[in-house]
Amino acid sequence: MSKQELEIKTYVSDLLQERAEIFLVDIVFGGTNSRKKILVILDKDSGILIDECGEFSRALGNLIEENNLFGDAPYVLEVSSPGMDRPLQVTRQYKRRIGNKLNFLLNDGSQFEAVLTSVSEDGVVVEPIPAKVKKSKKEATVELAPEPRKLRFEEIKKCNLIVSFK
C-alpha cells in the first residue's frame, strides 16, 4: 500500500469520527500512475443521502489538497453510497437488511436465496426461500421448506440484496 493510500485511509477515518452515524464500506484505489482514482463507499443505518456523500467528498478533497497529497498530478475522487447492486461487505450493512431477501454465493460454490433473520458479529441466520420442484405438468408444484441456516461471514463469498419492484 502506497503512502498516499495510507494517508487517504487516515483522512477518511478522521472524517468518520466526526460523523458517527456514517460508516465506511470500502475504499477502492485504482486508475493509472498518471491519474489516480479513489472511490470511497459510505453508508448509514438509515441509508446515506447524496448530499451527505457530496459533503464528505468536499471535506476529503480539501484534506487531500491542503496536504498536497498528489502534488500537481491529476486524480479522481468519488464518494458514493454502496448502491443496491453492490454486494454487502460489512456487518452494519447486513443488520440494515434484516427481513430482506438476499442472494448468497458461498465459498463452496453453492448459491441460494434467503430471508435474513438475524446478524451477529461473526455471522448471520437466514431462512432459505423454499425451492419449487415440478414433478410433471399435471401435478402441482411442490415447495420444499428448508430449515433456518447459520452462516459465518467467512463462508460467504458474495451476498447481494434481491431487488423487487412488485
N, C-alpha and C positions, 0 to 999 in steps of 0.2 A: 504494500500500500504506500502510495506516494505521500510526501509531506503535505501537499495540497489537500489530498483526500482526508488525511488525519485532521487537518485544520478545519475543513468543512464539517466533518463529524462533530468536532468540538463546538463550532458555531451553532450547529443545529441543536445539539444537546443543551447549550446555554439558553438558546431562544425558547426551547420547550420547557425549561424550568420556570420561565415567566408565564407560560400558558399551560397550566397543569391539565386542563381538560383535553388538550390536543396530544396525540401520541404519534410516534414515528412508526411507520410500517416498513419502509425500506429507503435506502439511498443507493442509487444506481449511477455509477460513473462510466462514461463512455466517450464517444467522439473520437477525434484523431489527435495526434500530437500538436497539430497546428490549431485545432479548435476543440476544446474540451466541452463535454456536455455533462451536466449534473442534474439528475432527476431526484427530487425529494418527494416521497409519497407519505402523506399525513392523513390521519383520520381522527374522529371524535366519537364517543359513545352514541351521540345523537346524530352523527353524520356531519362531516365538515362542509362548510359553505365555500363557494368560490371566492367570496370576499375575504374569508379567513386565509385561504391559500395565497391570495394576492398580497395581503398584509405581511404574511410570513415571508413571501418571496422578496418583497421590498426590504424587509429587515435583514434577511440573509444576504441579499445583493449588496446592501450598504456595508455589511461587515467584510464581505469579500473585497469590495472596492477600497474601503478605509485601510485595510491591511495589505493592499496591493498584491493580493494573492497570485494573480496571473500576470502581473505587470501589464504590458500593452497587448498581450495575446488575447484574441477573442475567445469568448466562452458563451455557452447557452445554459441558463439556469431555468429549470422548470419545477414548480411546486404544484402538486396535484393531489386530488383525492384518489383512493385506490380504483375507483370505477367498479361497476357491478360485474364486469367480465374478468377482473383480475383475481387470481387465487387468494384465499385467506392466508395470512402469513403469521400473525401474532395472536396471542391468547385473547386480547381485548376485541379483536375482530370476531372471533368465534362467539364470545359472550354476547355480542351485539346481534348475532344471528340465531340465538336460541328460538326455536319454534319454526324456523325456516327450513325449506328443502334445500339440501346440498348434494352435490355430486362429488364422490370420493374416488380418488385413484390411490391405491395403496402401493407400498414398495414392492409387494409380491406380485404386482401386475393386476390384481383384482380391482374391479370397478363396480360401484353401486350407488344408488340414490337413497338418501335417508333424511329423516327429520332430526335436527339437532335438539336434544332434550336437556343436556347439561354440559357444563365445562368446568374443568379443574385446572390446576397449574400444570399437570402432566398429561392431560388428555381430555377426551370427550366421550359422552354417551349418546348414541344415536338409535333411532327407531327406524330400521330399514323399511323402505316402501315396498309393500308386497309385490312380488313378481307375478305377472299374469301369464298363465300357461294355457294354451289352447290344445285340447285333446283331439278334436276334429271339428269340422264345420257344423255338425249337427248338435254337438254338445256345448254346454255353456262354458264360459271362461271360468277357470278355477284360480283363486288367489291363494298364494302360499303366504301365511302370516309369519314372518321371521321374528326372532326374539330381539330385545334390545341388545346393543353391542357396545362394548367399551373399546375405545381405540386410544393408544398412546400417540402423542404428537410425532414421535419418531417413526411410527408405522405409516403416517400419511405422507404420500409423495406430493399430492396436489388436492386441493379442495376448493370448489367453486360454488357460488350461490346459483341456484336454479331460478332464473328469472321467468315469471309467468305474467302475461298480460291479460289473463282471463278475468 
